[in-house]
Amino acid sequence: MAASRSTSVAPEGTAAPPGGASGDGTEAVPANAAAEPGTWGSLRPLLLRLHFYAGVLVGPFLLVAALTGLAYTAAPQLESVLYKHELKVSPRGEAASLASQVAAARRAVPDGTLVSVSPAPGRTDSTRVVFDRPGLPTGTTLTAFVDPYDHKVLGTLRTNGQWLPVRAWLDDLHRTLHLGDLGRNYSELAASWLWVEVLGGLALWIGAPRTRRRLRAVVLPRRGARGRRRTMSWHGAVGVWASVGLLGLSATGLTWSAHAGASIGELKGALGGNTPTVSAALATGGGGTSGDGSGAARTKDVGIDAVAAAAHGAGLRGLVVISPPVKAGSAYVVKENTRSWPEQQDSVAVDPATGKVTATLKFDDYPVLAKLTRWGVDAHMGLLFGLANQIVLALLAVGLIMMILWGYRMWWLRRPTRSGGALGRAPARGAWRRLPGRVLAPAVVAIAVVGYHVPLFGLPLLAFLLVDLAVGAVGRRRGERGAR
């Protein structure tokens, strides 16, 4: 009776991460159970069970990632409000020389080593002078903000790369929950399973008998539906609309993850898709350093203003970052850092002795994979299309949050109320036995390969299987005791 009840309600569970069909979690699917014909009829119960377990167990990680990601989407607006004094100036006359602005910043940070200078990109913007300083945490720098018109230092802030404190804090919250390398595993686990949940949910929802006959039933919630059917229709329809964006977030999130990111990096390298860098090496006898505290010996230097002029002459525009030579025999490196559409990521090397451009690297010359990675990461961070990008990310985060909550509600609504059970039933066990060998064998190989390269997908999947086996063993023991 329990098995037949599971089969009869299975179509209702097609979009239930977490929560779905009514099976009791212990009984195997009978060989003669009613099912849709063909490969899909055999594959669907297995997908449903995987979708359920992944939703229940990985759902909390996805929920935290969505909530922290939602908070991160507001970072640019928070920065503009919190750091308005450091970021904005009143335009008046002509800007002072970059050299005088850097000198003012050095007086404010006398024990710092110059890392880079970002000249004010607009008339109302301040100049950023970035220093390394003894005692700073790893990965952080100290940035002095200088009024370009009177070279007055407006203030100093601890920064992390290009991020100001509030964005750096939100970024670390989203990536690691401020738990360091250990916390980084949480976001990688979420990214490793998000694509699995999305693709599995799409297959289950679109493949359901009642939805595949009507487009409206796939993309819009069901009118007049009540209870669990209504919740499921919202869950499935929102999942369809959000699927492309969520898959993109999963893919781009994995590119800079600790474990899967290493495998992706190796694959990109093998395909010639690594991001290139402009060569800062000078020919023998070339200029040295600028004497700005970078640690290299001082030789003739044309100065940072001449370097900036050379970069502008080479076509660099917008926000640029000027990095001094890191050692004798190397050049200044000037990079564009406009990460909105269209991307401006050109870079040049400038000889400090002559002020001539010695090497140029255009973003147009990047390998296709490197471009896609840059675009994908910037879109993930809400930079590529500005405010519109932020709004889309916020909607995706809200959509994911609601789908997770709807999934748990469906699981709750499937609980056995007559017996007073506290939890909803899982889809029936044993679905894998119904898979044809021609499907099962390549699926196992594919899952093993993906699990090896994406370990925070593979290890939890192995844990799901062990839990499933344990649940089955407990169920059989109870059945044997009951038979006695």
HUGIUR-V386714 format. One record per helix or strand of 3 or more residues. SS is the DSSP state (2 for helix, 1 for strand). FROM is the first residue (numbers start at 1). LEN is the number of residues. If there is no record, write none. Layout:
{{SS;FROM;LEN} {SS;FROM;LEN}}
//
This chain:
{{2;2;12} {2;38;35} {2;75;8} {2;84;4} {2;98;11} {1;112;7} {1;127;7} {1;141;6} {1;153;8} {2;165;12} {2;180;27} {2;215;5} {2;227;29} {2;260;11} {2;304;10} {1;320;4} {1;332;5} {1;347;4} {1;357;5} {2;363;3} {2;368;13} {2;386;28} {2;431;4} {2;437;17} {2;455;29}}
//
